[in-house]
């Protein structure tokens, strides 16, 4: 068994081997059959979980926001967050930071030529 995901050919070969005249299997064949059984059960459980999720969604048909709508909602919150931070830092209303060096300890923008104090 070289891969973690069984191939279609491997599954068919295992099914043929189980239906054939061979009554005993070597260690590698048993390990492969056990792996197939495990993967089959894992896949069935995943499919059942997804089906349950879709059934839950169908029972509660509310409108869900799209990723774009959630992004727009978060972006709409940004001005209020910026105003709160500016108020906490004692900056004037409407303050906007346009880039440049800042003090790592306080987050305060540095004036031109000002050095960071360590």
ABEGO torsion letter per residue (X at the ends): XABABBBAAAAAAAAAAAABABABBBAAAAAAAAAAAAAAAAAAAAAAAAAAAAAAAAABBBBBBBAAAAAAAAAAAAAAAAAAAAAAAGBBBGBBBAEEBBBAAAGBBBBBGBBBBX
